[in-house]
Amino acid sequence: MRWRPAGLRLVALVAPSSDGGFDGVWKTAVDSGWFSNHPPQGPVCYFSCFGVFFSCCAWTCRLVIRVLIYIMLCSWDSAVILWHDSYVFDSNCWIFFYSQSIASTEEMAAETFLFTSESVNEGHPDKLCDQVSDAVLDACLAQDPDSKVACETCTKTNMVMVFGEITTKATVDYEKIVRDTCRNIGFISDDVGLDADHCKVLVNIEQQSPDIAQGVHGHFTKRPEEIGAGDQGIMFGYATDETPELMPLTHMLATKLGARLTEVRKNGTCAWLRPDGKTQVTIEYLNEDGAMVPVRVHTVLISTQHDETVTNDEIAADLKEHVIKPVIPAKYLDENTIFHLNPSGRFVIGGPHGDAGLTGRKIIIDTYGGWGAHGGGAFSGKDPTKVDRSGAYIARQAAKSIIASGLARRCIVQISYAIGVPEPLSVFVDSYGTGKIPDREILKLVKENFDFRPGMISINLDLKKGGNRFIKTAAYGHFGRDDADFTWEVVKPLKFDKASA
């Protein structure tokens, strides 16, 4: 790692005092044309080294300066040295230091990039299915914390089907759960995409495979520390310091826009809204030595279901005033921000009437909006022995704790499992070059502070509690939420030697 301050370039102007001191050195720099191509981006400071070379001959001074310049060039990969070499250095030598951004204004524009994240509302057919699956999980865990649940849901016009493998002592009314969930979302008539009270509900639930049961929990005979992973797989946790939630800003804004759409629909602020909808946010970022720095919002896209009566102009005006304005900080918006508000022109037919839905098809929306990585496993409808869910939760807690503890500005944590094996096969940490200490030392801290065995994850994160705990995760993201039930968002302090770092 470089020891120089992140994002700074050192410019040293060296000239004898006979050149007119600071004014003369500055004039030399300006006349050279260097500042024309590299306009100042930061503060200017300088100092005089009177008497530094008093006892040295001019040629010795020149040699010393050459050595110092060589050291700076080797140590500071962005150092620029402007040296007026037409004189022999005398005893009163001025040195001028100027700190500025690594890139010029033109170069800075080239260094930025655009990144986009999307989200969908709770009325999107895929999210409807996620919520039904997690509502079933909640109902099972509420009565039997040791329930083994793998619940899938699919939906299309006038139909919702629940299917999967569930082993539980709980008595569950699956049809009631389906209808209640659809009704709470707002699907109360065919006009909005589904009628919760009159749609067809199909149920096809079987017991968990005995082969899986004996390998994972020994038919409920294994101690928590002995419980194996419910399947093989890879899981990722990600965190970044660009938001207070330690989440990507693109993802947070897209998610909050969707949540705000639902809020103004349900409280009557925008009565023309219907349950289905999608949001998308593009942000211009600066890569600051591996850390992501949001510069501005480039594009906002909202496509929302609406009734027959509202006009496109009314939709655009209401979305800007009641959705975008309360969610996106003004500092990120400018005259060049692009708004696409219901760009298709008409979105009356929505929900399961418009598109089929299926559990587990919005896994990027559930996590980090395309940042970091994803192992491919969905979360909803799965009990804690399914490491697709519990492994991703503990990986997020580890990544968030790394950032919150000041160990890095951005990081990703990967873990992997084999079915029936308690211990993870591997744990990996990458700080994208932002670490205050080497990644291997961060990894050591992670292994010392987190227990990645599935049975212990369930205990430490209290993942066997049902009620309405998991249905809350099924819309608007599993991470970056300020809710006591989101136990994986609780930071675990990681102590390290800051002085040595």
N, C-alpha and C positions, 0 to 999 in steps of 0.2 A: 504493500500500500504506500501511496505517496504521503509524505508528511506535510506537504504544503497545504495551506487552507484551500478547501474545496472551492473551485470556481474562480480562483484568482490567478492573474498573470503578473509576474514581477518584471518591471521595466527599470533598468538602472542606467542613468545618464551620468557619465563620469567626465569631468573636465577640470583643468586647473583654474584657480581663482583669477588668474590673469585674463580669463575669458569673460569676466564680468559677473562672477558668482552665479547665483541661481538664475537671474535674468538671462545671462549669457548662455547658460546650459539649456534653458528653455528655448531660447531663440535657435540654438543649434538643432534641437530636436524638431522644432517646427519647420525650419529651413530644410531639414532632411526629407520632409514629406511623409515621415512615418505616421504622424498623428492624423494626417489626411486620410490615410487608408485604415487607421485603427482609432476611431474617435473615442475620447475618454468615456468610460462607463462607471467610474467610481471616484472616491475621494482622492485628493492629491496631498501628499506629505513629503517633506524633505528635511534633511539635516546637514550640518556642516561638520566636517571632520578636521577641525583646526589642529594642527600639530601632530596628527597621526603619523605622518611620515617625516617628522622634523629631523630625526637622527639618521635617516636613511638617505642614501644617494638617489638621484633621479632614476637611474637604471634599475636599482633594486626595487624602488617603488613600482616601476612599470612591471617588473617580473612578478611582484606580489599581487598586483592588480590582475594580471593575466591569470595567475593561479586561482584567485578568488572568482574570477569570471568563469573559469573552467569548472570550478566546483559548483557554482550556481547553475550553470547550464546542465551539468550532470544530475543535480539534485532536483531542479525545478524544470520539469519537462516542457513548461510553457514560458521559460524565461527569455526575455529579449534584452540585450545589452547594447546600448548606444554609447559609443566611446569616442570622444573627440581626440584623435591620436596625433594631432599636428604639433603638440607641445610635449615637453618633458614635465612630468608632474613635479610640482614644487611642494613646499611645506604646508600650504593652505589649499587643500583639495576639497571641492564641493562634490557631494554625491547626492543625486536626486532619485528617490524611489517613487514609483507610481503604480498603484494597484488598480487593476481593471479586470473586467470579465474576460474569460479566456477568448471569447469570440468578439469580433466587431459587430456592429449592428446588422450588417448584411449576413455575416456568418451566423449570428444568433438566430436569424430567421430560418436559416438552413438547418440549425440544430433542433428546432422544434418539430413536433410531429403530431398527427391527429390520431386519437384513439376513441372508439365508440363502444358504449354498453347499452343494452336494451333491457326492458322489463315488461311485464304484463300484469294486468289487474287480476283481482281475485275472481272476476267473472269470465276470464279466458277459459275455454273448455279444458285445456291441460291443467290449469290451476284449480279448476273445479274438482278434477280427479285427484290431484294431490291433497286437497283439503278433505275429501271424503275418505281417502286412504288413511290420513292421519287422524281423522275423527274416529275411525274404527280402532286404530292403535290406542288412542286415548281411552276409549271405552273399555278395552281389554285390560290395559294397565291399571285403570282406576279400581277394578275389582280383583285383578290378579297381577301383581307386579312382575311375576315370572312368566307372563304370557310370551309365547313365541309367535311373532306376527310377521307375515309377508303378504301384505294386502295390496292388490292392484285394483284400479278402477278405470273403466272406459265409458265414454258417453257419445251419443249422437242424437239426432232429433227425437225428442220425446222418450228417451231411454237412458238409463244409467245402470251399469253392471258392475258388481263387486265380485272379485274372484281372487283366489290365492290359497295360501296354506296358513292356518292358524291353529295353534294348540293352546288352549286356555281353559281355566275353570270359570271364567266369567260367562254370564248370560247376556248375550248381545243381540239387540234388535237391529239387524243390519238395515232393514228397510226404513225404519224410523231415522236412523243416523243419516242415511242418504237424503231423505226428504228434508230433514231439519237443516242439513248443511246447505242444500240448494236454496232453501227459503231464506236463510240468513245472508246469503250472498246477494239475493235480490231477484232470483229466478222464480217469479210468482205468477207468470202467465206466458202463454205461447208467444205473445207479442215481443217479449224481451229475450226469447231464445229457449226457454224451458219453463214448464209449469211444475213446480215442486210437488204439488198436491195431486196431480193427475198423470204424471209421467210413469212409464213402466220401469220398475226396479227389478233387476235380476240378480240373484245371489248364487255363487258357485264356490263354496269354501270347503277345503279339505284339511285334514290334519297335516302337521309337518312330517316330512319323510322320516321314518325311523332310522334310516341310515345317517341322515344329517344329525338327528337328535343324539344318537350314541356318540358320534364323533365330536360334537360341539360341547354339549353339557352333560353327556352320560345319562340321558333321561332324568335330568334334574338331580343327579347324585354328586356332581363335581362342586368343589368349593370355588368361590369367586375367582381366586387367583389361578385356578386350574381350567377355567372355562376357555375354550378355544375360539378362534375366529369363526364366524358363521360361513365364511367363504374366503377364497383367495382374493387378492386385489391390491390396488395401490390407491392411496388417498393423499390429498394435499391440503395444507393450510397456508394462508397468505396473509400478509399484513404490510401496511405502508403508512408513513407518517403524514400523508397529504391531507387527511381529514381527522377531526377529533375522534371519530370512531375507529381510526386506524384501518380504514377501508379505502378502495379506489374512489375518487370523486365521481368519475363517470357512472359507476355502478350506484353510488349513493343517490345522485341526482335523478337518475332514471327511475330508481325504486321509489324515491320520495314523491316524484311526480305521479306515479301510478297510485300510491297510497292517498295522495291528495285528491285525485280524481274520484276515488271511492268516497272520501270524506265529504266532498261537496255534492256528490250524488245523494248520499244518505241523509245529509242534514238539510237538503232542499235548496241549497245555494244555486245549484245548476240542475233544476228539476228535469231538464231535457235529457240528461245523461242516462245511459243504460249500463248494465254491469260489465260488458266486455270492453276491453281497451288495451292499447299497447303504447309504450313510451320508448324513446331512444335519445341519447345525449352524446354528442361528439365534442371532445375537449382538446384544445391545443396544449400540448405538454412540452416542458423542457426537461431533458435528461441531465440532471446535475450529478455527475459522477455516480450514476447508478440509481439515484433517488429520483422520484417522479414529482415534478413541480408543475401544478396546473397554472396555465397562463390566462386562458380565457375560454368561454364556451363558444364553440364554433357553430354548432347546429343543435336545435331542439326539434324533435319530431314527436308529435302526439297523434295517434289515431284512436278515436274513441267512438263507441257505439252511441247512437242518439235516437231520439224519437222522430216522427215524421214532421213535426211542426216547426222545428228550429231551422234557421237559415245558416249557410256557411259563414257569413259575416258575423252572425251572433255567436256561433261556435268559436271562431277565432278570437273575438273580443273577450268572451267569458274565460277561455282557456288562458289567455295572457293575464287577465286581471285576477282571476280566482285560483289558478293552478300554478302557472309559471312564476309570477311575481312573488308569491309567498314562499316558494321553494328554492329558487335559484338566487344566490346572493348577487346583488347589483354589481359588485366589483368584477364579476365574471362576464357580464353582458356589455356589449358595446354596439355601435351603429352597424357593425359588420356581422353581427350574429344573425344566423339564418333560422327562420321559423317555418317548419312544415306542419301545419295544423289541419288534420284530416285531409291530406293531399289527394286522396282518391275521390273526394267530392261527396261521397255518400257511404254511410256505415250504419244502416238501420237494422239489417239482419245480422245477428251476432250470437254469441254463446254456442251451445251444442247444435243449434239450428244452422249456424253458418259453417262450423268446422267440427270435426270429430275431436275428441279429447282423450288423453291417456296419461296415467300416472308416470312421472319420471321423465317427461320430455322437455323440462325447462331447468336442467341442471346447472347451466351457466348463470341463469338468472338467480338461481338459488344460492350461488356461491359468490363469485368475485367479478362478474360481468365480463369475463374473457381474460382478465389478468391472472397472473400466476399460471396454474395448470389445473387440470381436472382428470381424475382417474377413471371417470366414466360411470361410476355407480350413483344411482339416485338415492334420495333420502326417505321420501314420504312412504308411510305404510310399513316401516321396518322397525323392529324392536332393537334394543341396544346390542344384542349379540351380532347383529349385522354390521360389520365394520365399515361398510360403505357409508354408514351414518355416524356411528360412534367414533370411528377412526378419523373421519374428516373433522368432527367436532374437537377432538383432543389436539389434532394438528393445528387447527385454527387457534386454540388457546395457547399452544406453544409459540406459534408465530407472533401472535399479538403480544405475548409476554416479552418476547425478544425485543420488539420495537418499544413497548412501554417502559422497559428497563433501560433503554438507552444503548442497547448493544448494537443496534443497526437502525437505519432509516427505512429499510425495505427488506423483506425476506420471504422465503418460501420454505416450507417443511414438507418432506415426503416420508410416508411410512408405508410398509408393505406387509402382507400377511399370507399365511397358508391356512387352509381350512383345518379346523381342529387343533391348531397350534396356538398356545396363548401368547408367547413372545413374538413381537414383530420380526420379520426377516431382516428388515433394514430400516434405518432412520437416517435421513439426509437433511442438511441445512445449507441453503445458499443465500447469502446476504447481498448478492448482486454488486459486490465491491463496496458496500456502504458500512460494513462492519467496523466497530471500534476495536474489536479484537479478531483474531483469525477465526474463520468459520469452524475449524476443528475444535476450537475452544468453546464456541457457542454451542456446538453439537454436544460437547461434554456436559455443559450446564443443562441442556435440554434433557439428556438422558438421566442426569442426577435428580431432576425436579419433576419429571412426568413419568407416570406409569402407563405404558401403552398396551397393557394386557386388557382384552375386552371386558372381562369381569370386573376389573378394578376401575376401568373407565366408567362403567355403569354406576359404581358406588361413588367415585370421586366427583362425578358430574351430576349425580342424582337422576339418572336417565330412566329409572323404572317408575317414575311418578307420572300418572296419567292426568285425568281431568280434562282440561282444555289446553294442556301444555304444548302438545306437538302440532295441533291444528294451527296455532299461531305462527309456527315456522313455515307453514305450507304456502303462505302468500307474503310477498314483500321481503323475501330473503331470510336465510338462516343465520346470517352473520351481520355484525355491526348494529345490533338492536339493543336498546336500553330497556331491558326487561329482566326481572329477577329469575324468570324461568329459563332464560338463555344463559345457563351456568357456564358454558364454554367461553363466554365473553368476559368472565372474571379474570383479571390479570393476576398471574402468579409472579411476584418479584423475583428476578434472577440477579443474584449478587455477583459482582466481579470487581477486580482491582482496577478502579478508575484511574488511579495514578499511573499504573504501568501501561494501561491502555492509551 
